[in-house]
Amino acid sequence: MKDYRRESKPRTKQIAVYALLLIIVIIAMFGLRRIAKGSIAQDAGAREDTIHAAIVYGPDSYKVMVSEDGNDSIIGINYHLLEGLQEALGVKVSLHPVIDRDAAIKKLADGEYDIFASLPADSYLKQEFLTTRDVYLDRMVLLQKRNDNGTLPARSALDLDGDTIHIEKGSAAKRRLENLKKEIGGTITIVEEPELSEEYLAIKVAKSAWKFSVVNEKTAKKMKEQYPDLDYSTPVSFTQFQVWALPQGRDSLLHLVNDYLEQRLTSND
């Protein structure tokens, strides 16, 4: 006959060990959050326990999806990652959707924003700001509308000589197009649009208000779903890492954000 009293002792010990481990995990989680808050507070320019994040407005970064039943929702890679950052660090993340990237970059440099999500990791960005690990990959493409006979106004960069291209104000596309002008030895008029997001640039091209625009490929792909005549088959840049930028001097926050992104993005692979 089994002696259940003897068996109950090991089980009791196991339960006690599991309970102790659970308590340690909970304490560690709260400790990490307190460390995060302390690190953020010690950073130059930090304000209370709030991270102010500029976020690019666009279909793949931050976009409000309006529903007829009133249950609107927000989509976008950067939006969901910043929401997760708030939970992971236990601090408030205040989102500031931006269209004028140039103005937002200046505010980032002045410390009004703590994070800018996201920008292409070019040499200018790495020189002027702290940058995180890569968040996703993208590249700049020429956006144009097919002619009635199905042909393209520009089949290569050489066809852009003498034409006008519209871009977001502050976009890295300006530096790329300036280099492209030198490469083809021609003239390209670059018009920066201060109040239009890439999404609206695409709409302008789709409705034949403009001939050309340069946007990120992910945006172009989304917009083509709505406007099938749009074409984005001509790349303007190589594939680039898209990263979050932080002001100089925010090294502690950068370390915390990188740890979070590493864990979050690696787990999604």
N, C-alpha and C positions, 0 to 999 in steps of 0.2 A: 504493500500500500504506500502511495506517494506521500511524502511529508511536505505539504504545501507551505508550511511555515518556513522551511529551508529555502524553497524557490522564491518566496516573496522578498527575501532579503536582497538577492542580486537585482531583482526588478526594481526595488525601491532605490538601490544605489544608482541604477541606470537612469531612472527618472530624475534623481537629484543631480546627476551629471548633466543631463540634457537641460534641466532648468538653469543650472549655473552657466552653461554655454550661452543660453538664450539671453540671460541677464548681461553677460559680457558683450554680446553683439549689440544689444540695445544701448549699453553705455558707450560703446565705440562709436555708434551712429550719432548719438548726441554730442559726443566729444568732437567728432569730425565737423559737425555743424558749428560748434562753438569756435573751433580753430578757424574755420572758413570765415566766420563773422569777424574774428579778431584780425585775421590777415587782411581782409577787405578794409577794415577800419584803419589799419596801419598804413595802407597805401596812400600815396600823395593824392589829395583831391577827393578821397572817398567821402560819401555823405551817408551818415547813419548806417543802416543795414540794407541799403537799396542800390541795386545795379541798374544804371540807366543805359539801355541798349537801343541804338539806332538799328532799324531793320529795313532792308530794301523792299519797297513795295513791288510785288510782281507775282505771277501765278505759281512760281516755284519757290518763293521765299516767304511771302506774306500776302495773303489775299482773302478778303471777306467774301464768302459764298452766300449770296442772298437767297433765301427760301421763301416761297409763296406762303407757307404756313407760319412765317415769322421766326422759325428756328434757324436763324443764320449761324454759320459756322466759319471758322478760320482754318485755312490750309497753308502748307508751305514747310519746307525743310527747316529753315531757320526758326520759324515760329515754334515748331514742336521741340526743337533742340533747346531753345531759350526757356520754354515752359519747363522742360526737364531739368534745366540748370537751376531754376528757382527751387524745385523740389529737392534736388541733390545737395545744394549748399544751405538750404534753409533760410534763404534771404529773398526779399522781394526783388523781382526783376520787372522794371517799368519799361514797356515797349514804346518806341517812338518810330512809327512807320514814316519813311522818308522817300521822296521822289527826287529832290535836288541833292544828288550825291556830293556835289562840290561844297554846298553849304554844310552838309552833315559831316564831311571830312574836316572842315574847319572847326566845327564844334567839338569833334573828337580830339583834335589837336589842342584845343583850349580846355579840355577836361570836362566839358558839359555832358559828353557821353562817355561811358566807361567801355563800351563795346560797340563795334560796328559789324553787323552781320548781313551779308558777307561781301567780300571784294576779291578780285583776282590777285593772286600773289605775284605781282610784278616787282621789279627792282625798286621802283619809287616807293611802293607801300612798305617793303621790308626796310628801306632806309629811314623812312619817316616815323614808322610806328612799330609797336610790338605785334607780332602775328602768331596765331595759333597753328596747330597742326592742320593739315588739309581737312576740310569738311566734305567737299565733293568736287568732282571734276566738271569743267565746262569749257567752252571756247566761244569766241566771238564770230558771228557769221553775218554775211551780207543778206539783208532781207529785201526781196523784190517781188513784184507781181508778174506773173506770166502774161505775155501778150495774148491777144485773142486767138492767134494761130498756134499757141502753145510754146513759142520760143521765149528765151530769156533776154531782157534788155542788156544784161551783162553776163557773159559766160566765163569771164576771168577778171582778175584785178586790172588787167591792161585796158579793159573796156570802160573803166571808171574815169579815165582821163577826160577832164572838162565837165564832169558831172558834180552834183551836189548830194551830200550824204548827211542825214539828220541823226543825231545821237543824243543821249541823255547828257545833261550838263554835269561835268565832273566824272564822266565815264572814262575808264581806261582805254576805251576805243579811240579817243582823240590822239593819244600818244602812238597807238598802233597805226592809225591812218596817216599821221604826219610822217612816220617812217615809210609807209607804203608809197606816199607821194615821191619820196626820194628814190625808192626802189624802181618805180616805173618811169621816173624822170618826167612826170606830168603834173597837171594841176587838178586838185580835188578840193572843192569847197566844203568845209566842215561846218555845219550849223549845230550848235548846242542848244537843246531845248530845256529850259530851266524848270518847267512845270509839268512835263510829260514823262510818265514812266515808260519803260520798254514796251509794256503792253499797249499803251496808247500810240507809241511810235509805230507799232505793227498795224494798228487799226488805220492809221493815216496812210500807210503804204497800201493796205488792202483795199481802201476806198479811193485809191489813185490820187490822193491829195499830194503825195510825195512819191518820187521814183525809187529812192533807196533809203535804207536805214541800216544801222549796225546794232545788233542786240546779242545777248547770250543765246546759245543754241537751245538751252532748255526752255527759255521763253518763246523762241521761235517755234519750237515743236508744239508747244501748248496752243499757240495762236493759230497755227496751221489747221488744227482740229476745227476751229471756228471758221477759218477762211482758207478753203482748199487751194485757191489760186496762188497763195503765197509760196515762195520758194526760198529755202535757206541752205541750198546745197553748196554755196561758195563760202569756204572758211576765210576769215580775215586774220585769225591768229591760230597758233598751235593750241592744243588742249592745255588748259591751265588749272592749277589748283585754286579752288575758292576757299578763302580763309576768313576768320574773324580778326579784326584789327583792334588794338587797344592803345591808349596813349602811352608815351614813354613814361617810365617810372612806376608802372603798374605791374611789376614783376610777380608779386605775390598772387595777384588776381589771375595773371596769365598762367601761373603754375596750376592753380585750382581749376581753371577752365580747361586747360589741356588734359588734366587728369580725368575730368568729367567726359570730355569729347572722346578720349581714348577708350574709356570704358563703354560709353554709349555706342559709338560707331563700330567698335570691334565686335560688340555683342550683336549688332545688326547685320554683320557680314554673313 
